[in-house]
Amino acid sequence: MNEPDKDYAHIRARAEALGLIVRGGFWPCADDAVPSLPDGRPARTVVLVGNAGGAMWPVFSGSPEARDGRLHPLDRWSRRVIGAIAGEFGGAACSPNDGPPWPPFVAWARRAEPVVESPIGILVHPDYGLWHAYRGAILLAHRIALPAPDRRPSPCDTCPDQPCRSACPVAAFSPGGYDVAACVEFLSGDEGTRCGGGCLARRACPVGQQYNYPRAQQALHLDAFLVGQGRDARFGRGLRAREEERGAPGRRLDRPGVEWR
């Protein structure tokens, strides 16, 4: 017999031991486009797992995936550890890169947490600001009790200056969307090192500054973004996106809100 409250607490404790956090959950309906479990059972509970700040980095950087020289180390580590947690409950894990078709993680995030689209497109959280990501979802065939929904308003509503809008040196963010080409050209050029500590627009957000990623983690994301756009990795030479990832199918490195940088 499942004990719903303890189930959620156990998932949270297991995630925290890995430097990850539980990012809320929901009971899916047909409109949520949640896949069935591998054995065909429908998912009755979805629990999102992700990260905020750098707590994940020491665990991941010491993992086999981080050191084996193979492609997509962070994705593979996330799949393994989140899949292991799901397996303890007879469930399955789903990744943002499972596709096509791509799981609608941004929509799921809005169902589970008080996140909204920021002026630069990335989902903003009232505590974590822009320094967070969704690493996977745990799909359970049974319903568990979930915390009451957090309905805090967007921190952008009370941020009169919104410095994120003007911090990008090439104005890659506009009401018309994100200019990926302009961003890539700047990062690849001589001045691109200005962004070596992370996207300047992202860093300009005053919310959640204490969750800013450590520099090595920033380098991994920046290099993965560049390599996914057909450019050379330049920000980190250890735990980085490998050159072989260039053009690899299934990489969605320009999706705001899941892990854009």
Stockholm file with secondary structure:
# STOCKHOLM 1.0

chainA/1-261         MNEPDKDYAHIRARAEALGLIVRGGFWPCADDAVPSLPDGRPARTVVLVGNAGGAMWPVFSGSPEARDGRLHPLDRWSRRVIGAIAGEFGGAACSPNDGPPWPPFVAWARRAEPVVESPIGILVHPDYGLWHAYRGAILLAHRIALPAPDRRPSPCDTCPDQPCRSACPVAAFSPGGYDVAACVEFLSGDEGTRCGGGCLARRACPVGQQYNYPRAQQALHLDAFLVGQGRDARFGRGLRAREEERGAPGRRLDRPGVEWR
#=GR chainA/1-261 SS CCCHHHHHHHHHHHHHHTTCEEEEEECCCGGGCCCCCTTSCCCCEEEEEEEETTTTHHHHHTSHHHHSCCSCHHHHHHHHHHHHHHHTTTCEEECTTCCSSCCCHHHHHHHHSSCEECTTSSEEBTTTBTCEEEEEEEEESSCCCCCCCCCCCCGGGGCSSCGGGTCCTTCCEETTEECHHHHHHHHHSGGGGGGTTSCHHHHHCCTTGGGCCCHHHHHHHHHHHHHHTTCCCCSCSSSSCCGGGTTCTTCCTTCTTTCCC
#=GC SS_cons         CCCHHHHHHHHHHHHHHTTCEEEEEECCCGGGCCCCCTTSCCCCEEEEEEEETTTTHHHHHTSHHHHSCCSCHHHHHHHHHHHHHHHTTTCEEECTTCCSSCCCHHHHHHHHSSCEECTTSSEEBTTTBTCEEEEEEEEESSCCCCCCCCCCCCGGGGCSSCGGGTCCTTCCEETTEECHHHHHHHHHSGGGGGGTTSCHHHHHCCTTGGGCCCHHHHHHHHHHHHHHTTCCCCSCSSSSCCGGGTTCTTCCTTCTTTCCC
//
